Amino acid sequence: MAVPSLNGVAIPTSMSGRGNYLFLPPEPGTKNGQGVVIPAGPQLLTWTFRWLTPAEYLFWHTTLLGGALSVELTAAELWDHKMVETVFTSGNVHLPRPSGGYRGGLFWGVTVHITDLLPYVIE
């Protein structure tokens, strides 16, 4: 995987190596009958960009989400919490919100949330 992709759409390379990429695996839950810890809760990716250009912001809003508030993922290639390339079979990507608004021709403080990623990692 050279760059991450969501539902077969590659994240533009101008964004793929930028921003604060925080992948949170599920919390440890209870143990099963064989003593193996079962994960509790979903995996979550929060990807925060100091700024995005209008074209980069519209990639999320228009190209990926088609103007919707969120889109269900059926395929995602992302880096996990160990920065290992991982294929996920489901999840949700949500409309990014610029916390700093739009000024100087850029969207500032944009955070993208990708939630409910499967498969679960039990490490």
C-alpha positions in Angstrom: 0.0 0.0 0.0 1.7 3.1 -1.2 -1.0 5.4 0.1 -4.1 4.8 2.2 -7.4 4.1 0.4 -11.1 4.1 1.4 -13.6 2.2 -0.6 -11.1 1.8 -3.4 -10.4 5.6 -3.6 -6.8 6.5 -2.8 -6.1 9.4 -0.4 -4.3 12.1 -2.5 -0.6 11.9 -1.9 -0.6 15.6 -0.9 -2.4 14.4 2.3 -1.3 10.8 2.8 2.0 11.7 4.5 0.8 14.7 6.3 -1.1 15.5 9.5 -1.3 13.8 12.9 -2.4 10.2 12.2 -3.7 8.6 15.4 -4.9 5.0 15.2 -6.5 3.7 18.4 -7.0 -0.1 18.7 -9.9 -1.4 20.8 -9.5 -1.4 24.6 -8.9 -4.8 26.1 -12.1 -6.4 27.3 -12.8 -9.6 29.1 -11.2 -13.0 28.5 -12.8 -15.8 26.5 -13.0 -19.4 27.8 -9.4 -20.0 26.6 -7.9 -17.0 28.4 -7.6 -14.8 25.3 -8.5 -11.2 25.8 -11.5 -10.1 23.8 -11.4 -6.5 22.5 -14.0 -4.1 23.8 -15.2 -1.3 21.5 -14.2 -0.3 18.0 -11.0 0.7 16.4 -10.8 4.4 15.6 -8.6 6.6 13.4 -8.4 10.3 14.0 -6.4 12.1 11.3 -5.9 15.8 12.0 -4.5 18.2 9.5 -3.2 21.7 10.4 -4.7 22.9 7.2 -6.2 21.6 3.9 -6.5 23.3 0.6 -10.0 23.7 -0.9 -9.3 20.8 -3.3 -8.1 18.5 -0.4 -11.1 19.4 1.7 -13.5 18.8 -1.2 -11.9 15.4 -1.8 -13.3 14.3 1.6 -16.6 16.2 1.3 -17.4 15.5 -2.4 -15.3 12.7 -3.8 -15.4 10.4 -0.8 -18.6 11.3 1.0 -20.7 12.6 -1.9 -22.0 15.4 0.3 -23.2 13.0 3.0 -22.4 13.3 6.7 -20.8 9.9 6.7 -20.2 6.9 4.5 -20.0 3.2 5.3 -16.7 1.6 4.3 -16.6 -1.8 2.7 -12.9 -1.7 2.1 -10.1 0.4 3.6 -6.4 0.1 3.5 -4.8 2.0 6.4 -1.9 1.9 8.8 -2.8 0.4 12.1 -1.4 1.4 15.6 1.9 -0.2 14.7 2.0 1.6 11.3 1.5 -1.8 9.6 -0.5 -1.7 6.4 -3.8 -3.3 7.2 -6.9 -4.1 5.2 -10.2 -3.4 7.0 -13.5 -4.8 5.7 -15.9 -2.3 7.3 -16.0 1.0 9.1 -17.4 4.6 8.7 -15.8 7.8 7.5 -17.3 11.0 8.8 -17.5 14.5 7.4 -14.4 16.4 8.4 -14.9 19.6 10.4 -12.5 22.5 10.2 -12.1 23.8 13.8 -10.3 26.9 12.6 -12.7 27.7 9.8 -11.7 28.9 6.3 -9.3 31.8 6.0 -6.4 32.8 3.8 -7.6 30.3 1.2 -7.2 27.3 3.5 -9.4 25.2 5.8 -7.7 25.2 9.2 -7.6 22.5 11.9 -9.4 19.8 9.9 -10.0 16.5 11.7 -11.2 13.3 9.9 -12.8 10.5 12.0 -12.8 7.0 10.7 -14.7 4.7 13.2 -15.8 1.1 13.7 -13.0 -0.4 11.8 -12.9 -4.2 11.4 -11.1 -6.6 11.8 -10.3 -6.1 15.4 -6.7 -6.3 16.5 -6.2 -8.4 19.7 -2.6 -7.3 20.6 
